[in-house]
């Protein structure tokens, strides 16, 4: 069964805002959750895949659409800095 994905509209934003906003949104999601990110920034075609690799997220799909791109990202595992180890 395929997991449903939210859509995050980042159209009209230019580098580095699509990556920064996607990072913040994904940080609030559980590992394994999926998010469609919609952009119009041409650099997002480079920046979003690089961000996913760097942060440990899975880029499941990239679609070139009229005026931009859509990216389906699966949230990677929580990083040590994101978890509460004080307890």
C-alpha positions as CSV (number, residue, x, y, z in Angstrom):
1,X,0.0,0.0,0.0
2,X,1.4,3.4,-1.0
3,X,1.7,6.1,1.7
4,X,-0.2,9.3,1.2
5,X,1.8,12.5,0.8
6,X,1.2,16.1,1.8
7,X,1.9,18.8,-0.7
8,X,4.1,21.8,0.1
9,X,3.7,24.7,-2.3
10,X,7.0,26.6,-2.6
11,X,6.3,28.1,-6.0
12,X,7.6,31.6,-6.4
13,X,10.5,31.2,-3.9
14,X,14.1,31.3,-5.0
15,X,17.2,29.7,-3.7
16,X,17.9,29.0,-0.9
17,X,14.3,29.3,0.4
18,X,12.8,26.1,-1.1
19,X,15.5,24.0,0.6
20,X,15.3,25.8,3.9
21,X,11.5,25.6,4.1
22,X,11.5,21.9,3.0
23,X,14.1,21.2,5.7
24,X,11.9,22.8,8.4
25,X,8.7,21.0,7.2
26,X,10.4,17.6,7.0
27,X,12.0,18.0,10.4
28,X,8.4,18.2,11.9
29,X,7.4,15.0,10.1
30,X,7.9,11.4,11.2
31,X,10.4,9.2,9.5
32,X,8.9,7.5,6.5
33,X,6.3,10.2,5.9
34,X,6.2,11.6,2.3
35,X,6.0,15.1,1.1
36,X,5.4,16.5,-2.4
37,X,7.5,19.8,-2.8
38,X,6.4,22.0,-5.7
39,X,8.9,24.7,-6.9
40,X,9.4,27.1,-9.7
41,X,13.0,27.9,-8.9
42,X,15.2,26.3,-11.7
43,X,18.0,25.7,-9.2
44,X,15.7,23.4,-7.2
45,X,16.4,20.7,-9.7
46,X,19.9,20.6,-8.3
47,X,19.4,21.8,-4.7
48,X,16.5,19.5,-3.7
49,X,18.3,16.2,-4.7
50,X,21.5,17.4,-3.0
51,X,19.6,18.3,0.1
52,X,17.9,14.9,0.2
53,X,21.3,13.1,-0.1
54,X,22.9,15.3,2.5
55,X,20.1,15.0,5.1
56,X,19.3,11.3,4.5
57,X,15.9,11.7,2.9
58,X,14.8,9.6,-0.1
59,X,14.0,11.4,-3.3
60,X,11.3,9.1,-4.7
61,X,10.2,11.0,-7.7
62,X,11.1,14.2,-9.7
63,X,8.7,15.6,-12.2
64,X,9.4,18.5,-14.6
65,X,6.2,20.4,-15.0
66,X,5.3,23.6,-16.8
67,X,7.1,26.4,-14.9
68,X,8.9,24.2,-12.4
69,X,9.4,20.9,-10.7
70,X,7.6,18.6,-8.2
71,X,9.7,16.4,-5.9
72,X,8.3,13.5,-3.8
73,X,10.5,13.2,-0.7
74,X,10.3,10.5,1.9
75,X,11.5,11.6,5.3
76,X,14.6,9.8,6.4
77,X,15.4,8.5,9.9
78,X,15.7,11.0,12.7
79,X,19.2,12.3,13.2
80,X,20.8,12.2,16.6
81,X,20.6,16.0,16.9
82,X,16.8,15.8,16.3
83,X,16.2,13.3,19.1
84,X,15.9,14.0,22.8
85,X,18.8,12.1,24.4
86,X,18.5,13.9,27.8
87,X,16.4,11.5,29.5
